[in-house]
Amino acid sequence: MSLIPLKGIVAAPVLPMLPDESIDWDSLRRYIRWIALQKPAAIAMNMDASEGPTLDHDEQLQVLHVCGEVIAGAVPLLSGLIAGSTRSAVHWGNELKAAGAQGLAIFPPFPTFLGNPVPTAMITAYHRAIADGVGLPMIAFQFPKAFGPDFPPETLGELCAIPQVIGLKEASFDTTKTVETIAAARGLPRKLGILTGSDTFICEAMVMGCDGALIGFAATATRELVEMQRAAAAHDFTRAFAIWDRLGPLARFAWRNPIRDYRPRMKEVLTMQGLIAHPTVRAPQLGIDDAERAELRRLAQFAGLLDGETLRAAT
């Protein structure tokens, strides 16, 4: 399968862990097999959803090796690239490539890119160095404006001139910024796929004009989100919103403030589904309480995600 044109649902799964916070490789194999069977456009590991910033480099490489074996070419395998400098990003990108990554989601190099405005020249130079030094398809990453970086039209235009940049994860969680980014992308000389990363309004972002989503919520409900995106792309908005009306309450509850808690929340849902064995997150992230767990169960049930078919589909 090809990443070009970049569109559809790119699933960003969680990373199953055992109670001692080591990676649960058995659960990972079953879970990724299930994700792949739902036919997303790609699977992205070593992202924030899979606790990429907490993983050692050897763990990230092993995650790619294992997922690549399980996926076996059924869908493209992407990796987040998290680095603090241009030099380390190029070196690390080549290691991820050797481990099986077929494309890279480029995290901003914090703290350098913290806050706005981030100079267009600095953003462009960072992405161009990775493009030239690694050579894989790349997805740039727009964060909420309070954190940066922000991608105004002139920055998108500069990124568009880098052939390896195939799209943008628009994760501003800001509807106005989403609309502005979609409008700016329409005026580019080359098509860039705009994928929403705003889990609280996925369907709405597609109706606005996003080409799909690179999304942590596709850690579950993958098949439903794939169907929703296809309906939205076909302008069957009635069908798209019929799906989202069931899924949206769970997404908005899981991604409410404090947003960092979406990881343990999603792991609880996946444990309820039988897709992973434990809801463990790596410290210092905390788990959730019984009241929140009960509400997640209610919303997952309302969404139709606890029907018992998920684990059977993965085995």
WONORCOR-V514029 format. One record per pair of residues at least 24 apart in sequence whose ideal C-beta (glycine too) atoms are under 7 Angstrom apart, sorted by the first residue. I is the first residue (numbers start at 1). J is the second residue. If there is no record, write none. Layout:
I_J + I_J
This chain:
1_75 + 1_76 + 3_42 + 3_76 + 3_103 + 3_137 + 3_166 + 4_166 + 5_191 + 5_193 + 6_166 + 6_167 + 6_193 + 6_195 + 6_211 + 7_41 + 7_193 + 7_211 + 7_212 + 8_40 + 8_41 + 8_212 + 8_229 + 9_40 + 9_41 + 9_212 + 9_213 + 9_215 + 9_218 + 9_222 + 9_225 + 9_226 + 9_229 + 10_40 + 10_41 + 10_42 + 10_44 + 10_78 + 10_195 + 10_212 + 10_213 + 10_214 + 11_35 + 11_40 + 11_43 + 11_44 + 11_218 + 11_219 + 11_222 + 12_44 + 12_47 + 12_49 + 12_50 + 12_214 + 12_215 + 12_216 + 12_218 + 12_219 + 13_43 + 13_45 + 13_49 + 13_50 + 13_219 + 14_49 + 14_50 + 14_219 + 14_263 + 14_266 + 14_267 + 14_270 + 15_50 + 15_51 + 15_63 + 16_276 + 16_277 + 17_278 + 17_280 + 17_281 + 17_282 + 18_278 + 18_280 + 19_278 + 19_280 + 21_280 + 21_282 + 21_283 + 23_59 + 24_276 + 24_277 + 24_278 + 25_66 + 27_276 + 27_277 + 28_66 + 29_66 + 29_70 + 30_314 + 30_315 + 31_275 + 31_276 + 31_314 + 32_67 + 32_70 + 32_71 + 33_70 + 33_314 + 34_275 + 34_310 + 34_313 + 34_314 + 35_222 + 36_70 + 36_71 + 36_74 + 36_75 + 37_313 + 38_222 + 38_223 + 38_226 + 39_226 + 40_75 + 40_218 + 40_222 + 40_226 + 41_212 + 42_75 + 42_76 + 42_78 + 43_67 + 43_71 + 43_75 + 43_77 + 43_78 + 44_78 + 44_80 + 44_105 + 44_214 + 45_79 + 46_79 + 46_80 + 47_80 + 47_105 + 49_216 + 49_219 + 49_263 + 51_263 + 51_281 + 51_282 + 52_80 + 52_82 + 53_82 + 54_282 + 61_95 + 61_99 + 64_96 + 64_99 + 64_100 + 64_101 + 65_99 + 65_100 + 68_100 + 76_102 + 76_103 + 77_101 + 77_102 + 78_102 + 78_103 + 78_104 + 78_105 + 79_104 + 80_105 + 80_107 + 81_105 + 81_106 + 81_107 + 82_107 + 83_109 + 84_109 + 85_109 + 86_126 + 86_129 + 89_130 + 90_129 + 90_130 + 90_133 + 90_134 + 93_130 + 93_133 + 93_134 + 94_134 + 97_134 + 97_136 + 101_136 + 102_136 + 103_136 + 103_137 + 103_138 + 103_139 + 104_134 + 104_136 + 104_138 + 105_139 + 105_141 + 105_169 + 105_214 + 106_130 + 106_138 + 106_139 + 106_140 + 106_141 + 107_141 + 108_141 + 108_143 + 108_148 + 108_149 + 113_148 + 113_149 + 114_147 + 114_148 + 115_148 + 116_145 + 116_148 + 116_149 + 116_150 + 117_150 + 118_148 + 118_149 + 120_154 + 120_155 + 120_158 + 123_149 + 123_155 + 124_158 + 124_159 + 127_159 + 127_162 + 127_165 + 128_162 + 131_162 + 131_164 + 131_165 + 135_164 + 136_164 + 137_164 + 137_166 + 138_164 + 138_165 + 138_166 + 139_166 + 139_167 + 139_168 + 139_169 + 139_214 + 140_165 + 140_168 + 141_169 + 141_171 + 142_168 + 142_169 + 142_170 + 142_171 + 142_172 + 142_181 + 143_171 + 144_172 + 144_173 + 144_174 + 145_172 + 145_174 + 145_177 + 151_181 + 153_184 + 156_184 + 156_185 + 156_188 + 157_188 + 160_188 + 160_189 + 160_190 + 160_192 + 165_192 + 166_192 + 166_193 + 167_192 + 167_193 + 167_194 + 167_195 + 168_192 + 168_194 + 169_195 + 169_197 + 169_214 + 170_194 + 170_195 + 170_196 + 170_197 + 170_210 + 171_197 + 171_198 + 172_198 + 173_198 + 173_200 + 175_201 + 178_205 + 178_208 + 179_208 + 182_208 + 182_209 + 182_210 + 199_251 + 199_255 + 200_251 + 200_252 + 200_255 + 202_244 + 202_251 + 203_228 + 203_232 + 203_240 + 203_241 + 203_244 + 206_232 + 207_232 + 207_237 + 216_262 + 216_266 + 217_251 + 219_266 + 219_270 + 220_266 + 220_269 + 220_270 + 220_273 + 220_305 + 221_247 + 221_303 + 221_305 + 246_302 + 246_303 + 246_304 + 247_303 + 249_299 + 249_302 + 250_299 + 250_300 + 250_303 + 253_295 + 253_299 + 260_285 + 261_288 + 264_288 + 265_296 + 268_293 + 268_296 + 269_296 + 269_300 + 269_305 + 272_297 + 272_300 + 272_306 + 273_305 + 273_306 + 273_310 + 274_310 + 274_311 + 275_310 + 275_311 + 275_314
